[in-house]
Structure formats: structure tokens, C-alpha cells
Amino acid sequence: MSRKRSPLLDRPGAVEADGIDAGVAAHYGSDLREQRAIVAGQAFVDLSHRDVVTITGPDRLTWLHALTTQYFEGLKPGTSTTALLLSPTGHVEHVMYGVDDGETFWLHTEPGAAEALVDWLQKMVFMSRVEIADVTDDYAIIWRPGTAEGEHLTRAGEDSLGGHEVFLPRAELAGLDGPAAGVWAYEALRIEAGAPRFTLDTDERAIPNELGWLGVGVHLDKGCYRGQETVARVHNLGRPPRRLVRLHLDGSVDRLPAHGDAVLAGEKQVGVIGSAARHHELGPIALAVVKRNVDPEAVLDVVAADQPTVKASQEVLVDPEAGLHVRSRL
């Protein structure tokens, strides 16, 4: 499915994002000002570049319950949730965020990810009464700060960033009122909240225990699902192989690390940068996945070819010694 250009890019000052976020605005003139507007509850974020999938049918919740890491049985309309699909060995293959409206489960995922997700889900239908559709051409996501009360209740739910996502017809994007903030502002607040983003902050080896997704996207008291054995074993024994950290970067270097830049402890590479942003209060910050045994008190080096080394202090998000996961909230 081709990527659509958001009509909100026609707003004054809009500058288009690049890479995986192409198609929506990076900012509308000042990402720092836009961050403050989000925190004050005064701006929405255009996430219409993300893919949207619907799952309908009377068996949809029990079917999702059996397939995913999340507890779907009895999910009430308007309640948002995060769910993962894992490989048989527990590695994260898909991450989806969604809300049920009583008849349909609406979910969104990373740009370009819907095709593979829908293909896999279709193969798992068997005799279940469900229908799956990629509706990215017809529906879009926007994010607003605060609760979803009073707005599209059946197609909006609160998320881990202290706001709510709304699924709306794509034709309504151009008519949205009020100030907009770009994805640079949203990403800075996401990194502050310690919320990893699939593909940016993960790799093919990632397991939920490393990323703080236990209790967020993984329900620990439900029945079996594909990959559960790995998740349960690492949780019960503690000490995941790697751990997500938030890095506070030395602001004296006038650049942000790029995705994939090496993270070193002394002379040894211990991880890589996932995503980075300039925060309106914290300054330059980033998420990285590092080896579990890295001393949490150690100052790390972020290194890229032909660029100055950036010093970085760590803030623990996943406990290095046990199956305990610490998550900040906005």
C-alpha cells in the first residue's frame, strides 16, 4: 500500500518528516514549542502515516486472546490496549495498539507493517468468525493529550503517553481544528516516557522482557500463546539478556545520535541507539538497548564514524537484576 501524504502538511510552517515517519509533519515551526503545547493539552499530533487494521466478527476478542500476548477476553469498548505477536522462540514480530468499539477491534501499527500483519493473521483464522482488513487508505490516527472522554469514544482509547489515539475517516484530516504538533515533539515525549517503538528501538533479537513491555503489552496471568515459554522463563529467572535504558546525552555536542550509532562502555560496544530527540526540559535524550551487565552508573559513549563522541548517562527502565520493569508516565 502506497504511503499517503497528510493534508496537514499544507498548514503554514509544516516541514515533512523523513524516514519511517515520512508523510506527516516533523514540526510546524518549532518542535520545542510544540512539545510544550502538547504538555499543556493544547495540540494534537498527526499520526496518519501509521497503518490501520480492523478486526470484526463475534470471535475477534477470544481469537486475539489466543494469538497474542495480551488479555482480550472481556475487553470493554473504549479500553485501549497494546498487544504483541511473538515468534515461537519469544522474539517480537509485531506490535499493535488498539481499541474495541463493541463490534470492531481497531488497531494501528508501524508505517508499512500492516501488509505482513494482515497476511499472518489471515493464516490463523481457521474456523474463527473474524474478518481482517487493512483500512489504511480510509482511516487515519491522530493523537490528543488527555482522556478520550467526549470524543469518538468507541474509536479512541488512552495510551501509555497519557493521551489518547483517535481513529477517524481519512477524509476528515483536512478539517481538523486547533493547533497541531509534529512527530518530533511527540517522539521527544515518547522517549521521556520510556516507551520503545518497534523497529526503531528493537531488532530481530528483541524479547518483551528487555523492553519494559511486561504488564504493558504482555499480560502475565493469561493462558498460553506463541512464545510464552521464553517470556515466562526470563521473567521468572530475571536478568534479561539486554535492557532498555533512557540516555541523557551531553548537550555540548551539537548533534543527535542517529539510529544504530554504537554505544560503548570503555572500549567495548554494549549496545546501539534506537531513537533520539531534543526534549524541551531534559535536553537531548535517547533510548538504547544495552547488555544487561553494563553498570547502570557507568557513563557511556555514543560513537559514530567521523563524528564527535557523545557522553551519555543512563536512566534505568528495565531492572538489570530481576524480572521487574520500571516505566515512567507523562
C-alpha positions in Angstrom: 0.0 0.0 0.0 1.4 3.4 -1.0 2.2 6.0 1.7 -0.3 8.9 1.7 0.8 12.5 2.2 -1.1 14.1 5.0 -3.2 17.2 4.1 -1.9 18.7 7.4 1.4 19.2 5.6 -0.3 22.1 3.9 -0.5 24.0 7.2 1.8 27.1 7.5 5.3 26.2 8.7 4.9 22.4 8.2 8.1 20.6 7.4 7.8 16.9 6.4 9.4 14.2 8.4 11.7 11.7 6.7 12.4 8.0 7.0 9.7 5.9 8.6 7.7 9.0 9.5 7.6 10.4 6.0 4.1 11.6 5.0 3.4 13.7 8.1 4.9 16.8 9.7 8.2 16.7 11.6 7.2 20.1 13.0 5.2 23.2 12.2 8.0 25.7 13.0 9.3 24.8 16.5 9.3 21.3 17.9 10.2 22.6 21.4 7.2 25.0 21.4 5.0 22.2 20.1 6.2 19.9 23.0 5.1 22.5 25.5 1.7 22.8 23.7 1.2 19.0 24.0 2.1 19.0 27.7 -0.4 21.9 28.2 -3.1 19.9 26.4 -3.3 22.4 23.6 -2.1 20.5 20.5 -2.9 17.2 18.7 -0.4 15.1 16.7 -0.9 13.8 13.2 0.0 10.1 13.1 -1.8 9.4 9.8 1.3 7.8 8.3 0.7 4.8 10.6 -1.1 1.7 9.2 -4.7 0.9 10.4 -6.3 -2.6 10.5 -9.7 -3.6 11.6 -10.8 -7.0 13.0 -14.6 -7.7 13.1 -16.7 -10.7 13.9 -18.1 -12.2 17.1 -15.0 -14.3 17.8 -12.5 -11.4 17.4 -11.6 -10.9 21.1 -11.3 -14.6 22.1 -9.3 -15.2 18.9 -6.9 -12.3 19.7 -6.6 -13.6 23.2 -5.4 -16.9 22.0 -2.9 -15.4 19.5 -1.3 -12.5 21.3 0.5 -11.7 24.5 -2.5 -9.6 25.8 -5.7 -10.5 27.7 -8.5 -9.7 25.3 -11.4 -11.7 26.8 -13.9 -9.3 28.3 -12.2 -6.2 26.9 -14.6 -3.4 27.3 -15.4 -0.9 24.5 -13.3 2.2 24.6 -10.5 0.5 26.5 -7.2 0.8 24.7 -4.6 -2.0 24.8 -1.2 -3.0 23.5 -0.5 -6.5 22.2 2.5 -8.3 20.7 2.8 -11.2 18.3 5.9 -13.3 19.1 7.9 -15.9 17.3 7.9 -19.5 18.7 11.2 -18.5 20.5 9.7 -15.4 22.0 11.1 -12.7 19.7 8.8 -9.7 18.9 7.4 -9.9 15.4 4.5 -7.4 15.5 3.4 -4.7 17.9 -0.1 -3.3 17.7 -2.1 -0.7 19.6 -5.9 -0.6 19.5 -9.3 -0.2 21.0 -12.6 -2.2 20.6 -15.8 -0.4 19.9 -18.1 -3.3 20.7 -18.2 -4.6 17.1 -14.7 -4.0 15.7 -11.2 -4.0 17.1 -9.4 -1.1 15.6 -5.6 -1.3 15.7 -2.7 0.7 14.4 0.9 -0.3 13.8 4.1 1.0 12.2 4.0 2.5 8.7 4.2 -0.3 6.2 3.7 -3.1 8.7 0.0 -3.8 8.0 0.5 -6.0 4.9 2.7 -8.6 6.7 0.5 -8.4 9.9 -2.7 -9.0 7.9 -1.2 -11.8 5.9 -0.1 -13.6 9.1 -3.4 -13.0 10.8 -5.3 -14.3 7.8 -3.4 -17.6 8.0 -4.5 -18.0 11.7 -8.3 -17.6 11.2 -9.2 -21.3 10.6 -12.8 -21.7 11.8 -13.0 -18.5 13.9 -15.6 -15.9 12.9 -13.4 -13.0 12.2 -12.7 -10.7 9.3 -9.5 -8.7 8.9 -9.0 -5.7 6.7 -6.2 -3.2 6.1 -8.1 0.1 6.1 -5.1 2.5 6.0 -6.5 4.1 2.8 -9.7 5.0 4.5 -8.8 5.7 8.2 -6.1 7.6 10.0 -4.8 8.1 13.5 -4.4 11.3 15.4 -3.2 11.6 19.0 -4.5 14.1 21.6 -3.3 14.7 25.1 -5.6 13.9 28.0 -8.5 11.4 28.2 -10.8 10.4 25.3 -14.0 11.3 27.1 -16.5 13.0 24.8 -14.7 12.3 21.6 -15.2 9.3 19.3 -15.4 7.2 22.4 -15.9 3.9 20.6 -12.8 4.5 18.4 -10.5 6.2 20.9 -8.6 4.9 23.9 -5.9 6.2 26.3 -2.3 5.2 25.6 0.9 4.9 27.7 1.9 8.5 27.0 -1.0 9.9 29.0 -3.1 10.8 25.9 -5.5 9.1 23.5 -5.5 8.0 19.9 -8.5 8.5 17.7 -9.3 6.5 14.6 -11.1 8.8 12.2 -12.0 8.8 8.5 -9.0 10.0 6.5 -11.2 12.5 4.7 -11.7 14.4 8.0 -8.0 15.1 8.4 -8.0 18.3 6.4 -10.8 19.7 8.5 -9.3 19.3 11.9 -9.3 22.4 14.1 -6.8 23.6 16.6 -3.0 23.7 16.9 -1.0 20.7 15.6 2.3 19.4 16.8 4.7 17.4 14.7 6.1 14.0 15.3 9.4 15.4 16.6 7.6 16.7 19.6 5.6 13.5 20.0 8.8 11.4 19.8 10.6 13.5 22.4 7.7 12.9 24.9 7.6 9.2 24.0 11.3 8.9 24.7 10.8 10.8 28.0 8.1 8.3 28.9 10.4 5.3 28.2 8.1 3.9 25.6 10.0 1.9 23.0 9.0 2.0 19.4 9.0 -1.2 17.3 11.7 -1.3 14.6 13.3 1.9 15.9 14.2 0.7 19.4 14.1 -3.0 18.7 15.8 -5.6 16.5 15.1 -9.1 15.4 16.5 -10.5 18.6 14.3 -8.4 20.9 12.1 -10.1 23.5 9.5 -8.3 25.6 11.4 -8.7 28.8 14.2 -6.5 27.5 11.9 -3.6 26.6 9.6 -3.0 29.5 6.6 -4.5 27.7 5.7 -6.9 30.6 2.5 -5.6 32.1 2.1 -3.1 29.2 1.8 -5.4 26.1 2.3 -8.8 27.9 -0.3 -10.0 30.4 1.4 -12.3 32.9 -1.7 -14.1 34.1 -3.2 -15.4 30.9 -3.1 -18.8 29.1 -0.5 -19.9 26.6 0.4 -18.1 23.4 3.2 -18.4 20.9 6.5 -17.5 22.5 5.1 -17.6 26.1 7.7 -20.1 27.3 10.6 -17.7 26.7 8.8 -14.7 28.2 7.8 -16.7 31.4 11.3 -18.3 31.8 13.1 -14.9 31.6 10.6 -13.3 33.8 10.8 -16.0 36.5 14.6 -16.2 36.5 15.1 -12.5 36.0 18.1 -11.0 34.2 17.0 -10.5 30.6 19.9 -10.6 28.2 19.7 -6.9 27.4 17.8 -3.9 28.8 16.2 -0.7 27.6 17.7 2.5 29.0 17.0 6.1 28.6 20.2 8.1 27.9 20.7 11.7 28.9 23.2 13.0 26.3 25.9 15.6 26.7 24.4 18.7 25.2 27.8 20.2 24.3 27.9 18.2 21.1 25.6 19.9 18.5 24.1 16.7 17.0 21.7 14.0 18.0 22.9 10.4 17.7 21.5 8.5 14.7 19.6 5.3 14.8 22.1 2.5 15.0 25.0 4.5 16.4 27.2 2.4 18.7 27.0 2.7 22.5 30.3 1.9 24.2 31.3 1.2 27.8 35.1 1.9 27.7 36.4 0.3 24.6 33.6 -2.3 24.4 30.4 -1.9 22.4 27.5 -2.7 24.6 24.5 -1.6 22.6 23.1 0.7 19.9 21.0 3.8 19.8 17.4 3.4 18.9 15.7 6.8 18.8 16.8 10.2 19.9 15.2 13.7 20.3 15.7 17.1 21.9 13.4 17.4 24.9 12.0 20.9 25.9 13.2 20.4 29.5 15.6 17.4 29.6 17.7 18.4 26.6 19.0 15.7 24.2 17.7 12.2 25.2 17.7 8.8 23.6 16.6 5.2 24.0 19.1 2.4 23.7 19.2 -1.3 24.3 22.4 -2.3 26.1 23.8 -5.5 27.6 22.3 -6.4 30.9 25.6 -6.5 32.8 26.5 -2.9 32.0 26.9 -1.0 35.2 23.9 1.3 35.5 26.1 4.0 37.0 28.6 4.0 34.1 28.8 7.0 31.8 28.6 5.6 28.2 30.0 6.8 24.9 27.9 7.2 21.8 30.1 6.8 18.8 29.5 7.3 15.0 32.0 7.4 12.2 33.6 10.9 11.6 31.5 12.4 14.4 32.5 13.6 17.9 31.9 11.1 20.7 28.8 11.9 22.8 28.8 11.2 26.6 25.6 9.7 28.0 24.4 8.9 31.5 21.9 6.1 32.0 18.4 6.1 33.5 17.2 2.6 34.3 13.9 1.5 32.5 14.3 -2.3 32.8 15.8 -3.6 36.0 19.1 -5.4 35.2 18.9 -7.9 38.1 15.3 -9.2 38.0 12.1 -9.5 36.1 11.0 -6.1 37.3 10.2 -3.4 34.8 10.1 0.3 35.6 8.1 2.5 33.3 7.7 6.3 33.5 4.5 8.0 32.5 3.8 11.6 31.3 
